[in-house]
Amino acid sequence: MDIQGIDHIEFCVGDAQQSAFYLCTAFGFRTAGLGGPETGLPGQRSLLLRHGDIRLVLTSALEPDHPAARYVAAHGDGVACIAFGTADTRAGFAQAVARGAEPLAAPREYRLGDETVVIAEVGGFGDVRHRFIQRSDPTGEFLPGAMSTLATDPEDRPELLRIVDHVAVCLPAGTLPPTVAYYERVFGFRTIFEEHLEVGEQAMNSKVVQSDSTGVTFTLIEPDTRFAPGQIDRFLAAHRGAGVQHLAFLTDNILGAVTTFEDRGARFLETPAGYYAGLTARFGDPGLGVEQLRDTNVLVDRDHWGEVFQIFSRSVHARDTFFLELIDRHGAKTFGSGNIKALYEAVQNAESQSNLVTASAEEL
């Protein structure tokens, strides 16, 4: 199937303006388009945000029975649609339905002058849908005749983010194999990586599926119920089912991106000092330097092809069900799974030391 990459990702949110304000202020996105009843999108208000080649659409319902309202009521703010760029929407839609995908919206054409965009939708995982997008002009109007283009923001901001590197998806236990099979059968994805990861008393199974173009990558994760409940279980309970846990944005300068975004108000997870104390023993000196990584809380892992640097934002969602990742690849092709265990062990060591100090103080 001809899937070229991620055209855009649509969030359903309670307040599009408020969500856009955070992403624009903290992460340097720019508002590039506006849609609503006055532009031909009844019952909703949508904002288009851009940073690098990343396009996010934030949609809020204006009516209680709008699909965006139902999504937010069930899951809170979150990713509702992942759109695939394609050369032929009608062919992609027909092929996906023939292979077992649920048809959600038949092909529809949006036109303005010589520009056309053809859209169709099929089911994905949970309540997340997939949209096929065929554009006559990839650099033209986002949705001709249905979304207004806004003037370019004159503020000088560095373009620190490039593309969506991957999408991390949490699945209920037992649904990983059929979900992988669905993406392989319907969309022609391939499994490029899989692992069983044990972290303390918790464990998870993970498979990474990718389109033939390599432009779309999903990290699919399910909890291992033979172990104690953990973060995946908490996500599934709060989100009420399968959903996108985080988006990973690719950057060529993770140290500069973290510093810039923190100055603008973004908040990232802090890394215990013990993590960096063990870095050199794990695999020598990382390319970006231990001190620079310590100062920015950036994590590092290594595979056969090189190093990968990453950091996770703090969640600002009411249900604590969604966050962002920044990832900087220095040749590495995997996803930093070694960081999960190393970070967990460092946290455990830090907690043990803290408990020891507390016990000693109480004895005094």
One Martini backbone bead per residue (centre of mass of N, CA, C, O) as a GRO file, in nm:
protein
  364
    1MET     BB    1   0.098   0.034   0.019
    2ASP     BB    2   0.063   0.390  -0.022
    3ILE     BB    3   0.270   0.514   0.238
    4GLN     BB    4   0.459   0.802   0.299
    5GLY     BB    5   0.332   0.935   0.571
    6ILE     BB    6   0.280   1.185   0.804
    7ASP     BB    7   0.067   1.442   0.759
    8HIS     BB    8  -0.113   1.423   1.032
    9ILE     BB    9  -0.237   1.517   1.367
   10GLU     BB   10  -0.533   1.459   1.558
   11PHE     BB   11  -0.692   1.635   1.812
   12CYS     BB   12  -0.903   1.599   2.089
   13VAL     BB   13  -1.039   1.888   2.261
   14GLY     BB   14  -1.175   2.111   2.482
   15ASP     BB   15  -0.939   2.346   2.406
   16ALA     BB   16  -0.777   2.466   2.142
   17GLN     BB   17  -0.649   2.731   2.240
   18GLN     BB   18  -0.507   2.622   2.492
   19SER     BB   19  -0.339   2.400   2.355
   20ALA     BB   20  -0.195   2.590   2.155
   21PHE     BB   21  -0.053   2.773   2.356
   22TYR     BB   22   0.139   2.560   2.470
   23LEU     BB   23   0.277   2.461   2.205
   24CYS     BB   24   0.373   2.745   2.115
   25THR     BB   25   0.524   2.840   2.369
   26ALA     BB   26   0.699   2.575   2.447
   27PHE     BB   27   0.744   2.428   2.126
   28GLY     BB   28   0.722   2.634   1.867
   29PHE     BB   29   0.461   2.655   1.749
   30ARG     BB   30   0.241   2.741   1.470
   31THR     BB   31  -0.024   2.911   1.353
   32ALA     BB   32  -0.176   2.817   1.019
   33GLY     BB   33  -0.490   2.745   1.091
   34LEU     BB   34  -0.858   2.770   1.031
   35GLY     BB   35  -1.162   2.610   1.159
   36GLY     BB   36  -1.526   2.608   1.083
   37PRO     BB   37  -1.838   2.702   1.011
   38GLU     BB   38  -1.727   2.943   0.824
   39THR     BB   39  -1.546   2.710   0.643
   40GLY     BB   40  -1.704   2.406   0.659
   41LEU     BB   41  -1.695   2.310   0.985
   42PRO     BB   42  -1.923   2.172   1.155
   43GLY     BB   43  -1.925   2.175   1.512
   44GLN     BB   44  -1.628   2.317   1.499
   45ARG     BB   45  -1.283   2.376   1.617
   46SER     BB   46  -0.982   2.439   1.422
   47LEU     BB   47  -0.622   2.394   1.454
   48LEU     BB   48  -0.319   2.470   1.288
   49LEU     BB   49   0.001   2.325   1.342
   50ARG     BB   50   0.360   2.416   1.318
   51HIS     BB   51   0.679   2.219   1.292
   52GLY     BB   52   0.832   2.196   1.047
   53ASP     BB   53   0.688   1.880   0.935
   54ILE     BB   54   0.477   1.931   1.156
   55ARG     BB   55   0.122   1.842   1.192
   56LEU     BB   56  -0.137   1.987   1.391
   57VAL     BB   57  -0.472   1.911   1.501
   58LEU     BB   58  -0.714   2.105   1.681
   59THR     BB   59  -1.026   1.977   1.821
   60SER     BB   60  -1.340   2.129   1.894
   61ALA     BB   61  -1.649   2.124   2.021
   62LEU     BB   62  -1.984   2.290   1.967
   63GLU     BB   63  -2.125   2.009   2.016
   64PRO     BB   64  -2.235   1.738   2.206
   65ASP     BB   65  -2.254   1.530   1.932
   66HIS     BB   66  -1.975   1.545   1.861
   67PRO     BB   67  -1.704   1.347   1.817
   68ALA     BB   68  -1.513   1.520   1.998
   69ALA     BB   69  -1.691   1.507   2.252
   70ARG     BB   70  -1.690   1.199   2.283
   71TYR     BB   71  -1.388   1.161   2.308
   72VAL     BB   72  -1.335   1.341   2.559
   73ALA     BB   73  -1.533   1.193   2.748
   74ALA     BB   74  -1.374   0.917   2.732
   75HIS     BB   75  -1.036   1.029   2.718
   76GLY     BB   76  -0.980   1.299   2.667
   77ASP     BB   77  -0.724   1.441   2.566
   78GLY     BB   78  -0.628   1.341   2.221
   79VAL     BB   79  -0.557   1.111   1.990
   80ALA     BB   80  -0.779   1.051   1.692
   81CYS     BB   81  -0.574   1.103   1.435
   82ILE     BB   82  -0.386   0.938   1.169
   83ALA     BB   83  -0.232   1.066   0.887
   84PHE     BB   84  -0.189   0.952   0.550
   85GLY     BB   85   0.016   0.981   0.297
   86THR     BB   86  -0.093   0.983  -0.057
   87ALA     BB   87  -0.148   0.928  -0.410
   88ASP     BB   88  -0.428   0.740  -0.343
   89THR     BB   89  -0.711   0.738  -0.170
   90ARG     BB   90  -0.912   0.548  -0.312
   91ALA     BB   91  -0.723   0.302  -0.324
   92GLY     BB   92  -0.652   0.284  -0.023
   93PHE     BB   93  -0.938   0.251   0.084
   94ALA     BB   94  -1.021  -0.001  -0.078
   95GLN     BB   95  -0.791  -0.183   0.022
   96ALA     BB   96  -0.844  -0.168   0.326
   97VAL     BB   97  -1.136  -0.276   0.321
   98ALA     BB   98  -1.066  -0.546   0.176
   99ARG     BB   99  -0.865  -0.617   0.438
  100GLY     BB  100  -1.071  -0.516   0.705
  101ALA     BB  101  -1.144  -0.230   0.727
  102GLU     BB  102  -1.316   0.025   0.869
  103PRO     BB  103  -1.548   0.230   0.735
  104LEU     BB  104  -1.586   0.593   0.805
  105ALA     BB  105  -1.495   0.757   0.527
  106ALA     BB  106  -1.548   0.851   0.234
  107PRO     BB  107  -1.440   0.986  -0.030
  108ARG     BB  108  -1.325   1.338  -0.034
  109GLU     BB  109  -1.336   1.657  -0.193
  110TYR     BB  110  -1.114   1.935  -0.185
  111ARG     BB  111  -1.157   2.274  -0.326
  112LEU     BB  112  -0.922   2.538  -0.462
  113GLY     BB  113  -0.909   2.585  -0.755
  114ASP     BB  114  -0.630   2.379  -0.829
  115GLU     BB  115  -0.678   2.260  -0.552
  116THR     BB  116  -0.648   1.928  -0.399
  117VAL     BB  117  -0.820   1.715  -0.149
  118VAL     BB  118  -0.819   1.372  -0.049
  119ILE     BB  119  -1.050   1.200   0.177
  120ALA     BB  120  -1.022   0.920   0.411
  121GLU     BB  121  -1.163   0.665   0.648
  122VAL     BB  122  -1.033   0.442   0.902
  123GLY     BB  123  -0.966   0.208   1.117
  124GLY     BB  124  -0.777   0.131   1.408
  125PHE     BB  125  -0.715   0.191   1.732
  126GLY     BB  126  -0.963   0.196   1.901
  127ASP     BB  127  -1.055   0.547   1.851
  128VAL     BB  128  -0.847   0.544   1.626
  129ARG     BB  129  -0.790   0.693   1.318
  130HIS     BB  130  -0.751   0.683   0.956
  131ARG     BB  131  -0.612   0.910   0.711
  132PHE     BB  132  -0.635   0.976   0.382
  133ILE     BB  133  -0.392   1.180   0.186
  134GLN     BB  134  -0.443   1.377  -0.112
  135ARG     BB  135  -0.212   1.597  -0.286
  136SER     BB  136  -0.156   1.831  -0.536
  137ASP     BB  137  -0.015   2.027  -0.303
  138PRO     BB  138   0.202   1.992  -0.043
  139THR     BB  139   0.238   2.332  -0.008
  140GLY     BB  140  -0.046   2.404   0.032
  141GLU     BB  141  -0.338   2.373   0.129
  142PHE     BB  142  -0.468   2.189   0.374
  143LEU     BB  143  -0.800   2.269   0.330
  144PRO     BB  144  -0.965   2.335   0.070
  145GLY     BB  145  -1.241   2.541   0.162
  146ALA     BB  146  -1.215   2.456   0.508
  147MET     BB  147  -0.934   2.619   0.563
  148SER     BB  148  -0.768   2.879   0.691
  149THR     BB  149  -0.499   3.076   0.622
  150LEU     BB  150  -0.242   3.204   0.803
  151ALA     BB  151  -0.028   3.416   0.888
  152THR     BB  152   0.289   3.447   0.941
  153ASP     BB  153   0.487   3.432   1.198
  154PRO     BB  154   0.722   3.687   1.280
  155GLU     BB  155   0.861   3.527   1.477
  156ASP     BB  156   1.182   3.432   1.571
  157ARG     BB  157   1.222   3.079   1.525
  158PRO     BB  158   1.352   2.789   1.571
  159GLU     BB  159   1.386   2.481   1.395
  160LEU     BB  160   1.389   2.191   1.613
  161LEU     BB  161   1.176   2.031   1.450
  162ARG     BB  162   1.084   1.784   1.207
  163ILE     BB  163   0.940   1.500   1.291
  164VAL     BB  164   0.765   1.209   1.326
  165ASP     BB  165   0.916   0.934   1.447
  166HIS     BB  166   0.691   0.828   1.661
  167VAL     BB  167   0.426   0.612   1.792
  168ALA     BB  168   0.288   0.554   2.111
  169VAL     BB  169   0.109   0.249   2.207
  170CYS     BB  170  -0.154   0.145   2.412
  171LEU     BB  171  -0.250  -0.190   2.508
  172PRO     BB  172  -0.426  -0.436   2.583
  173ALA     BB  173  -0.410  -0.728   2.700
  174GLY     BB  174  -0.377  -0.948   2.411
  175THR     BB  175  -0.368  -0.718   2.152
  176LEU     BB  176  -0.098  -0.719   2.000
  177PRO     BB  177  -0.108  -0.937   1.779
  178PRO     BB  178  -0.371  -0.837   1.625
  179THR     BB  179  -0.264  -0.550   1.568
  180VAL     BB  180  -0.022  -0.628   1.400
  181ALA     BB  181  -0.182  -0.791   1.189
  182TYR     BB  182  -0.352  -0.553   1.091
  183TYR     BB  183  -0.115  -0.371   0.982
  184GLU     BB  184  -0.005  -0.581   0.788
  185ARG     BB  185  -0.265  -0.640   0.621
  186VAL     BB  186  -0.388  -0.349   0.560
  187PHE     BB  187  -0.097  -0.156   0.533
  188GLY     BB  188   0.188  -0.314   0.506
  189PHE     BB  189   0.337  -0.359   0.751
  190ARG     BB  190   0.638  -0.399   0.952
  191THR     BB  191   0.831  -0.584   1.164
  192ILE     BB  192   1.135  -0.438   1.329
  193PHE     BB  193   1.059  -0.484   1.646
  194GLU     BB  194   1.117  -0.680   1.955
  195GLU     BB  195   1.005  -0.714   2.311
  196HIS     BB  196   1.085  -0.812   2.649
  197LEU     BB  197   1.020  -0.612   2.943
  198GLU     BB  198   1.186  -0.594   3.259
  199VAL     BB  199   1.079  -0.386   3.551
  200GLY     BB  200   1.107  -0.529   3.806
  201GLU     BB  201   0.760  -0.602   3.865
  202GLN     BB  202   0.749  -0.527   3.567
  203ALA     BB  203   0.589  -0.575   3.231
  204MET     BB  204   0.647  -0.585   2.865
  205ASN     BB  205   0.520  -0.572   2.534
  206SER     BB  206   0.692  -0.516   2.212
  207LYS     BB  207   0.613  -0.359   1.889
  208VAL     BB  208   0.743  -0.258   1.568
  209VAL     BB  209   0.582  -0.073   1.316
  210GLN     BB  210   0.620  -0.028   0.948
  211SER     BB  211   0.634   0.124   0.670
  212ASP     BB  212   0.778   0.091   0.364
  213SER     BB  213   0.877   0.402   0.369
  214THR     BB  214   0.933   0.474   0.694
  215GLY     BB  215   0.718   0.718   0.770
  216VAL     BB  216   0.576   0.498   0.966
  217THR     BB  217   0.577   0.459   1.334
  218PHE     BB  218   0.490   0.197   1.567
  219THR     BB  219   0.468   0.162   1.920
  220LEU     BB  220   0.366  -0.139   2.066
  221ILE     BB  221   0.196  -0.181   2.391
  222GLU     BB  222   0.184  -0.434   2.651
  223PRO     BB  223   0.097  -0.585   2.927
  224ASP     BB  224   0.217  -0.813   3.172
  225THR     BB  225   0.005  -1.007   3.379
  226ARG     BB  226   0.234  -1.168   3.545
  227PHE     BB  227   0.270  -0.889   3.656
  228ALA     BB  228   0.273  -0.599   3.781
  229PRO     BB  229   0.130  -0.320   3.773
  230GLY     BB  230   0.161  -0.024   3.560
  231GLN     BB  231   0.178   0.233   3.340
  232ILE     BB  232  -0.003   0.095   3.127
  233ASP     BB  233  -0.242   0.040   3.312
  234ARG     BB  234  -0.292   0.336   3.390
  235PHE     BB  235  -0.355   0.436   3.111
  236LEU     BB  236  -0.596   0.246   3.040
  237ALA     BB  237  -0.774   0.346   3.273
  238ALA     BB  238  -0.774   0.658   3.212
  239HIS     BB  239  -0.839   0.626   2.892
  240ARG     BB  240  -1.020   0.385   2.820
  241GLY     BB  241  -0.798   0.240   2.654
  242ALA     BB  242  -0.669   0.261   2.371
  243GLY     BB  243  -0.366   0.463   2.293
  244VAL     BB  244  -0.181   0.753   2.288
  245GLN     BB  245   0.097   0.826   2.481
  246HIS     BB  246   0.316   0.926   2.252
  247LEU     BB  247   0.516   1.167   2.089
  248ALA     BB  248   0.792   1.168   1.860
  249PHE     BB  249   1.037   1.416   1.808
  250LEU     BB  250   1.258   1.509   1.574
  251THR     BB  251   1.604   1.602   1.632
  252ASP     BB  252   1.934   1.767   1.578
  253ASN     BB  253   1.910   1.929   1.883
  254ILE     BB  254   1.851   1.840   2.195
  255LEU     BB  255   1.996   2.044   2.375
  256GLY     BB  256   1.872   2.301   2.245
  257ALA     BB  257   1.576   2.222   2.274
  258VAL     BB  258   1.556   2.195   2.580
  259THR     BB  259   1.653   2.479   2.653
  260THR     BB  260   1.442   2.637   2.489
  261PHE     BB  261   1.178   2.507   2.605
  262GLU     BB  262   1.232   2.571   2.902
  263ASP     BB  263   1.238   2.883   2.860
  264ARG     BB  264   0.921   2.859   2.752
  265GLY     BB  265   0.791   2.621   2.980
  266ALA     BB  266   0.889   2.353   2.961
  267ARG     BB  267   0.861   2.010   3.097
  268PHE     BB  268   1.082   1.768   3.226
  269LEU     BB  269   1.214   1.492   3.318
  270GLU     BB  270   1.394   1.381   3.576
  271THR     BB  271   1.727   1.261   3.636
  272PRO     BB  272   1.904   1.066   3.809
  273ALA     BB  273   2.234   1.066   3.896
  274GLY     BB  274   2.280   0.752   3.870
  275TYR     BB  275   2.257   0.732   3.564
  276TYR     BB  276   2.532   0.888   3.498
  277ALA     BB  277   2.724   0.715   3.672
  278GLY     BB  278   2.664   0.453   3.464
  279LEU     BB  279   2.745   0.521   3.168
  280THR     BB  280   3.044   0.447   3.125
  281ALA     BB  281   3.002   0.148   3.205
  282ARG     BB  282   2.807   0.078   2.974
  283PHE     BB  283   2.949   0.272   2.694
  284GLY     BB  284   3.098   0.506   2.764
  285ASP     BB  285   3.134   0.794   2.588
  286PRO     BB  286   2.920   1.006   2.481
  287GLY     BB  287   2.886   1.228   2.219
  288LEU     BB  288   2.753   1.467   2.419
  289GLY     BB  289   2.817   1.418   2.702
  290VAL     BB  290   2.763   1.383   3.032
  291GLU     BB  291   2.728   1.675   3.136
  292GLN     BB  292   2.519   1.766   2.924
  293LEU     BB  293   2.311   1.550   3.000
  294ARG     BB  294   2.280   1.623   3.298
  295ASP     BB  295   2.187   1.925   3.255
  296THR     BB  296   1.921   1.810   3.064
  297ASN     BB  297   1.819   1.501   3.114
  298VAL     BB  298   1.942   1.324   2.900
  299LEU     BB  299   1.924   1.034   2.722
  300VAL     BB  300   2.107   0.717   2.648
  301ASP     BB  301   2.163   0.500   2.365
  302ARG     BB  302   2.262   0.178   2.207
  303ASP     BB  303   2.343   0.035   1.892
  304HIS     BB  304   2.465  -0.093   1.598
  305TRP     BB  305   2.443   0.219   1.459
  306GLY     BB  306   2.427   0.388   1.744
  307GLU     BB  307   2.287   0.676   1.884
  308VAL     BB  308   2.035   0.771   2.135
  309PHE     BB  309   1.845   1.061   2.217
  310GLN     BB  310   1.634   1.140   2.514
  311ILE     BB  311   1.310   1.293   2.612
  312PHE     BB  312   1.053   1.367   2.858
  313SER     BB  313   0.764   1.498   2.922
  314ARG     BB  314   0.541   1.642   3.104
  315SER     BB  315   0.229   1.607   3.188
  316VAL     BB  316  -0.080   1.823   3.116
  317HIS     BB  317  -0.292   1.618   3.169
  318ALA     BB  318  -0.550   1.534   3.368
  319ARG     BB  319  -0.490   1.204   3.323
  320ASP     BB  320  -0.193   1.141   3.250
  321THR     BB  321  -0.194   1.030   2.911
  322PHE     BB  322   0.013   1.254   2.788
  323PHE     BB  323   0.317   1.297   2.589
  324LEU     BB  324   0.650   1.395   2.506
  325GLU     BB  325   0.917   1.341   2.267
  326LEU     BB  326   1.265   1.365   2.232
  327ILE     BB  327   1.472   1.285   1.937
  328ASP     BB  328   1.823   1.182   1.872
  329ARG     BB  329   1.993   1.059   1.587
  330HIS     BB  330   2.317   0.875   1.578
  331GLY     BB  331   2.221   0.613   1.378
  332ALA     BB  332   2.001   0.505   1.529
  333LYS     BB  333   1.702   0.265   1.511
  334THR     BB  334   1.602   0.257   1.784
  335PHE     BB  335   1.421   0.325   2.127
  336GLY     BB  336   1.567   0.315   2.418
  337SER     BB  337   1.509   0.064   2.613
  338GLY     BB  338   1.760   0.080   2.805
  339ASN     BB  339   1.655   0.332   2.965
  340ILE     BB  340   1.431   0.210   3.133
  341LYS     BB  341   1.604   0.031   3.316
  342ALA     BB  342   1.821   0.236   3.406
  343LEU     BB  343   1.623   0.441   3.526
  344TYR     BB  344   1.484   0.258   3.727
  345GLU     BB  345   1.742   0.181   3.889
  346ALA     BB  346   1.814   0.471   3.968
  347VAL     BB  347   1.556   0.526   4.126
  348GLN     BB  348   1.587   0.296   4.325
  349ASN     BB  349   1.858   0.389   4.445
  350ALA     BB  350   1.760   0.668   4.539
  351GLU     BB  351   1.538   0.559   4.729
  352SER     BB  352   1.723   0.391   4.909
  353GLN     BB  353   1.901   0.624   5.007
  354SER     BB  354   1.670   0.790   5.127
  355ASN     BB  355   1.577   0.575   5.332
  356LEU     BB  356   1.846   0.556   5.481
  357VAL     BB  357   1.861   0.849   5.576
  358THR     BB  358   1.594   0.850   5.730
  359ALA     BB  359   1.662   0.624   5.929
  360SER     BB  360   1.912   0.762   6.053
  361ALA     BB  361   1.768   1.017   6.157
  362GLU     BB  362   1.570   0.867   6.346
  363GLU     BB  363   1.792   0.744   6.530
  364LEU     BB  364   1.896   1.036   6.618
   0.00000   0.00000   0.00000
